[in-house]
């Protein structure tokens, strides 16, 4: 297991020195200053890679090169943005960086309804409650036709919830949903969000899928030429929200992508937290089926209160995903390849050690430090008990 860590550049509250002291060997980063659709210059890539190297690590995975919304919709200036994307991939490869994580989710990157879910020990994590999301959609955002997307039970429960919530609680849900992260989207107001949603009218599940397959096949010659592994991040949550389609949420979606996009460099970021957002998904079985196409991993876990209501686990190894079984399958795949795969601990808890830091949601130091230590211990334990790994 190559021990990875996402770093947001000089603006990150966590320094490269701290990251190195966590035992990290491989940094996961991007040129967050560049907007979606822009070409990443070689000079800027080299400068960031040098900064990481000078700190004793390697920038080996890009997360992410954002896909411009025009490409997803195949409208506007999408052809130019595809060419720019190809050039960025070529520039990264010339600098020795050949693993690129991305997603094809419309408008929003990932969605949570609570960025400060408090756990019994006083630390906090990210939470998702489908009834809070539905309530915001119907009663705060007032998206036209939103009620049709929810069954009677969800509508009634969401209404009771929103009626009970104070203005502060309602704002907490809104901010959680509309907060952007570097390299993805900016913070949105409800009015801006509605305008973005409107641009996807008429783009259903099938059309968005076809657009994604077309994009991947258009960039595949570049992937094949330079040996760049393009690994898509699953939808998060893995079901439609706000009337937007979801096209990479389960094994069937991955299977169709692999069939429609034959390049061996079109693959997957195995994110247990995103896939774990559906009780129907078996993350271990998904890894085993698509192991040869898994180029990068996010390991974390979820604890469920009920279907549709969950929060990040207090321990990366305990929760919905059977992490020990997954790690064993992962180590066997590494042995088959004869080389390591980068894994980063994802969505760490906010702990006392991080109070006062302006860390991004889920990207605190203490929580990820503990998560990486847990994963490292599991790896060593499995290698000790399974000789030959």
N, C-alpha and C positions, 0 to 999 in steps of 0.2 A: 504494500500500500504506500503510494507516494502521498505524503502528508501535505495537504493543500490548505489555503486560507485566502478568503477574498479580501482584497485590499482596494480601497477606493481612492488611492493616490494621496497627494499631499494634503488634501482636505479631510482625510480620514482621521478620526479621533485616536485610532490605534496606529502606532508607529511601526516601521519595518523592524526596528530593533526588538520591540516587544514580540512581534510575530516570529522572528527568528528564535527568540528565547522560549517560545512555545513548542519548539521542536519541528517547526515547519521547514520543508525543503522546497516546496513548489507554490509560488504565489499565483493567485487567480485575479487578474486585473483587466483594465481596459483603458482606453483614452476617453475618460468621462467628459472631458472638455469638448469633444467633438460631437456634433449633433447627428441624429439619424440621417443617413443619406450622404454624409460627407466622406471623402476619401481620407484615410488615415495616412499621413506622411511617414515615410521611412525614418526620417530624422527624429520625429516625435516618438515613434515606436522604440527606436534604439535608445533614446534618452531614458525612457521609462524602464526598459529592460536593464540598462546599465545601473540605474538606481537600485533595482532589486538585486542585481548581481553583486554590487558593492556592499550590500547588506548581508551577503552570504547565502542567497537563495536564487532560484531560477523562475523567471516569468514564463510559465509553460502552458497556461490555459487562459484564453480570453473569455471573459464573461462580462459583457457580451458585445458583439457587433450588432447593434439594434437594426431590425428590419424596418425600413420606412413604411409608414401606413399606406402610402401610394402603391408600394409593392404588394402589400396584402390585398388591397382592393383592385389592383391593376388599373389605376386611374391616374390622371395627372401626369407627372413626370416620372412614372415608374421605370421606364426603359433606361433613363439616365441613371437612376438610383441603383438599378441592377448592375450596370457597368461599373459604377463607383464601388459597389459591394465586391465585385470581382477584383478590382484593383486593390482594395483594402486587404483581401485575402492573400493576394500575391505579395503585397508589401510585408504582411505579417510573416509569410513563409520565408521570404528573403532574410528576415531577422531571426529565423529559427523557431518561430511560434506557430505550431501547426494543429492546435486543438482549439476549436471555436464553439462556444456555447451560445445559443440564441433561442428565441421563442417566436411563435407566430400568433400570439394572443392579441386580439384587437383592442386598441385603446389602453387597457390596463395591463400591467405586468402580472402581479399577483395580488390577490384581494384577501384582506382580513377585516373583520368588523371590530376588533379590539387589539390595539397595539400594546396594551398594558394590562393584560390579564394577570391578576395577582394570585400566585401559588401559596399554599399553606406556609411555606418557609419564608415568605416575604419577598422572594424574587418575583420577577414578572416575565411574561412571555407573550407570544402572539396567539390570539384566539379567533375562531370563526364560528358564527352562529347564523345559520341560514335564515332564521326568523328576523334577526336584526337587519340582515341584508335586504330581505323582502320588505320589511317595514320602511327602511330608508328609500327603497325603490318606489314604493307606492305612495307614501305619505309625505316624504320630504322632497325627493327628486321629482316626484309626480311624472314619471316617464309615461308618455301616452301609450295606452294599451298594456301597461305593466300587470294589471290585475289578471289578464288572460294567461299569464305565464305561471300562475300559482294555483294550486288546488284550494278547495274551500277550507280545509284544515289549516293550511299555511296562511291563507289570508286572514282567517279569524285570529289565529295565534299572534300573527304579526301586528294586527290592529290592537289587541289587548296589550301587547308589549309596548308599542309606541305610545299608547294612551297613558301607561303607567310611568314611562320614562320622563325624567326631568329634562329641561332644556340642555343642561350640561351633559347628560347621558346621550341625548340625541346628537349633540355636536361631537361627542367622542366617536360615535359610529360614523358620522359623516367624514371626519378628519381621517379616521382609520382607512376608510375606503378610498378616499381621494388623494391621500398622500403619495407623492411620487418618490422615486429613488434615483440616484445619479445614473445616467446612461440609459434610463428607461423613459419615464414621462415626468413632466413637471407636476407640482401640486395643481389640482384642478378645482375650480369652483363648480357648484352644481350646474350653473348655466353653461359653462364651458364643456362640462361632461356631456350634457344633453346635446350640445352641438356636435361633439365628436361621435356620439352614438348615432345621430341622424345621418352621418356620412356613410354608415354601414347599412342603411335601409336597402333592402333588395339583395343583400349578400347573405345567403343562407349557408348552412353547414356544407352542402355539396360544393357550392361555388368557392367558398374559402379554401376547402380542401384542394380543389383543382388549381387554385391560385398558388397554393403552397407547393404542390407537386411541380407546377410549371417553373416556379422560382428555383427549386432545388435542381431540377434538370438543366436549367439555364446556367447555373453556376457549377454544375458537375464537371465540365471540362477543366475548369480552373482547379477544382479540388483534386482531380486526377493528375493534372500536370504537376502540381506542387506538393501533393501528398497531404493535403489539409483535411483533417477529420472534422466534419460539421455535425455537432451533436445538439439536437433539439431538446429544449427543456419542456417537460409535460405541462399541460394546462393546469392552472392553480387558482381556484379549485377546479377539479376535473368534471365540471358540468356547466351548462349554459348559465350565464348571469347577465342581467340588464338587457336581455334580448339579443346578446351577442352569441354567435356560434362558438362551439368548442370542437376541435378537430384532432387533438392529440391527448386523449384522456385515459386510454385503456389499451389492453393488448391488441384488440382488433384494429384500433387506429394505427398503432405502431406497425402492425403486420401489413396494413394496406400501404403505408408510406414506404416500407421496404420493398414491397412488390412494385409500386409505381415509380420508385426512384432507385434504379439498380446500382448506382455507383457504390462501391464498397466503402466510400468515405462519407456516405449519408448515414448518420447514426443517431444515437440517443444519449442524453444526459440522464442517468438513472437517479431521479430525485424521489426518495422514499416519502418525503413529506407531502409532495404534490400528488403523487399517485395514491398515497395513503389517505388523501382527502375523500376517497370513495371507499366505502366498506366492501364494495364488490371487487375491488382490485386486490390481486395477490402479488405483492411486489417481488417476492422471491421467485415465483413462477415466471414473472415477466423478465426478470434478470436472466434466468436460466434459458428462456426461449430466445432472447435477443443478445446473449452475452457477447457474441462476436461483433455486434454493432454498438456496444456500450463503450464510449470513449472517455467518459468523465462521470463522477458520482457525487451527489449530495446525500449524505447520510444524516438523518434525523428521525424523530419519532413523534407520534401523535397520541394523545389520550382522549378518548371519546366520553362525553356525558350521555349522548344518544346520537342516533343517525343525524348527520347534519350539524352537530354541535360538538366541537372539539377544540383543543388547545395543544400547543407544543408540549412535549413530554418533559418531565423533570429530569429524565435520564435519557440520553440518546439511544440506549440499548433496550429500553423498556417501553412498550406501548403497542400500537396497532401492528407495526411491522416486526416480523421475527428477524431482528438484526443478527443474532448469532448464526441462523441458517443462511441468511443473505451473505454475511461475511465469509462463511465457509465456501459458498458457491463462488464468491468474488475471488478468493485466494486461489481456488482451483483454476479459474479463468486466467489469473495472472501467471500461474505456473504454465498453463498451456501456451500462452503468448511468449513466455520467457522475458517479460518485462512488467514493470509496475503500471498501475492506473492511478491517476490523481483522484483523491477523495478529499472533500472538505466538509468539516462539521458545519451544519447549516442552522440558522435561526437559534442562536444560543440565548439562554435566559439573561435578563438584566439583573446582575447581582450587586451586592454592596460595593464590591471592588470597582464597579463602574459608575457609581453614583457621582454625579458632577461632570462626567464626560458627555460630550455631545455626540454619542455614537448613533449610527443609523439603526432603525428598528430591526431587531433580530441579529445585529452585527456588533454586539458588545464584545469586550475582551474576555471577561471572566466566564461567561456562559459557553463560549466557543472553546476556551482553554480547557474547561472541564470536559466538553464533548469530545475534543480531540484526544484527551487522555483516556477517556472511556473506550473510544474506538481503537486506540493504540493497544490498550490492555487486552481487548477482545482479540485483536489480531495475534498478539504474542501468545495468548492462551491457546488459541486454536492451532497455531503452528507447533506449540509444545505438545498438544494432545493428539495431533494428526501429523505424525512424522512423514516427511517427504514433501510437505507443502513449501 
